[in-house]
Amino acid sequence: MNESFPLLIKIGFLSLKLLNNDGFWKMQQNIFNRFRDIAYERAGISLGEQKKELVSARVAKRQRALNIPNVRDYLQYLESEHNGDELIHFLDAISTNFTHFMREKSHFELLESELIHWKKNGCEKFRIWCAASSSGEEPYSLAITVADTFGAALPDVRILATDINTTVLKTASAGEYPEKALEALSRQQRMNYFEQLQTDKGDEKWYRAKPGIRDLLIFKRLNLATPPYPMKGPLDVVFCRNVMIYFDRVVRQRLISEVERLIKPEGLLIIGHSETLAGLTTGLKAVKPSVYRKVS
Ligand SMILES: C[S@@+](CC[C@H](N)C(=O)[O-])C[C@H]1O[C@@H](n2cnc3c(N)ncnc32)[C@H](O)[C@@H]1O
């Protein structure tokens, strides 16, 4: 059967619906299973059965971009290009990148008080890692928190922002956001850390992060599913939020063991509010829900 085109098979007065509600072709189970295996093997991402329609829609976009009408041909192309560009595009297409500025705000308040405490105790150098930084709202929120905390007396601070998705990393390093995206920031923060873009991008005003905070950030592609990670550490704080939900226990364990290795004694790991390290082997101690410390 040709899987390229939508079709309603009519058998007598019975009609068999082969399109999902968005009008996309329903993907056959064995094809979905292959995409699912690739996502798991290459990025540690576990795609449940409920993701079938999403995968189908995202794969269809890649097929259109490459002008490969048949999904089996696309799969073959993807598999033959296993270490190449298409794998990156495929992983970009299936990853979920929802984020926003100052998401789960209490974490940024906690960061501020930890930085003040460490600075009082003589610490002059801070290394922060944002481990699934998506389109940049989270690492820029970290940079803004650091800049607000220290003002003109800024110590030696570097924030490494990583993600597997090259498309969102490009957005992040451009540091340009529409006015609406900046709503979670105070007026003062927007004025201090963003400048309005002169070029038109539709009706909305757009802003770009100023060099003062951009200079604190380094963006790199990093796949959390393939340790060991290339950083040396020690890191003061790791934000690894809302990414473990896509991983099974095996991948989460690998990730947490690496993070634990990289964090300095007394350093912090911050995960998403809906995530937990329960069931994993780790020496990191829960300080409060979603916040862990490496005890010396
Ligand atoms: C839902 S977003 C979370 C963004 C941000 N941390 C937040 O909490 O707002 C999940 C991010 O994890 C990234 N991701 C998924 N699998 C990954 C992997 N194996 N390695 C690195 N990043 C991954 C996705 O590309 C996406 O940008």
PDBQT file of the ligand as one rigid body, heavy atoms in Angstrom, charges set to zero:
ROOT
HETATM    1  C1  LIG A 301      10.624  20.969  27.596  1.00  0.00    +0.000 C 
HETATM    2  S1  LIG A 301      12.172  21.606  27.150  1.00  0.00    +0.000 S 
HETATM    3  C2  LIG A 301      12.731  22.243  28.709  1.00  0.00    +0.000 C 
HETATM    4  C3  LIG A 301      13.496  23.534  28.554  1.00  0.00    +0.000 C 
HETATM    5  C4  LIG A 301      13.957  24.186  29.860  1.00  0.00    +0.000 C 
HETATM    6  N1  LIG A 301      14.904  23.354  30.554  1.00  0.00    +0.000 N 
HETATM    7  C5  LIG A 301      12.794  24.520  30.748  1.00  0.00    +0.000 C 
HETATM    8  O1  LIG A 301      12.624  23.875  31.783  1.00  0.00    +0.000 OA
HETATM    9  O2  LIG A 301      12.055  25.450  30.451  1.00  0.00    +0.000 OA
HETATM   10  C6  LIG A 301      13.134  20.108  26.961  1.00  0.00    +0.000 C 
HETATM   11  C7  LIG A 301      14.440  20.318  26.230  1.00  0.00    +0.000 C 
HETATM   12  O3  LIG A 301      15.234  19.139  26.368  1.00  0.00    +0.000 OA
HETATM   13  C8  LIG A 301      15.938  18.941  25.172  1.00  0.00    +0.000 C 
HETATM   14  N2  LIG A 301      16.389  17.537  25.063  1.00  0.00    +0.000 N 
HETATM   15  C9  LIG A 301      15.639  16.433  24.813  1.00  0.00    +0.000 A 
HETATM   16  N3  LIG A 301      16.426  15.341  24.766  1.00  0.00    +0.000 NA
HETATM   17  C10 LIG A 301      17.686  15.765  25.002  1.00  0.00    +0.000 A 
HETATM   18  C11 LIG A 301      18.951  15.104  25.071  1.00  0.00    +0.000 A 
HETATM   19  N4  LIG A 301      19.062  13.783  24.890  1.00  0.00    +0.000 N 
HETATM   20  N5  LIG A 301      20.038  15.853  25.322  1.00  0.00    +0.000 NA
HETATM   21  C12 LIG A 301      19.939  17.187  25.505  1.00  0.00    +0.000 A 
HETATM   22  N6  LIG A 301      18.793  17.874  25.451  1.00  0.00    +0.000 NA
HETATM   23  C13 LIG A 301      17.668  17.164  25.196  1.00  0.00    +0.000 A 
HETATM   24  C14 LIG A 301      14.931  19.342  24.093  1.00  0.00    +0.000 C 
HETATM   25  O4  LIG A 301      15.568  19.637  22.862  1.00  0.00    +0.000 OA
HETATM   26  C15 LIG A 301      14.260  20.552  24.743  1.00  0.00    +0.000 C 
HETATM   27  O5  LIG A 301      14.855  21.756  24.347  1.00  0.00    +0.000 OA
ENDROOT
TORSDOF 0
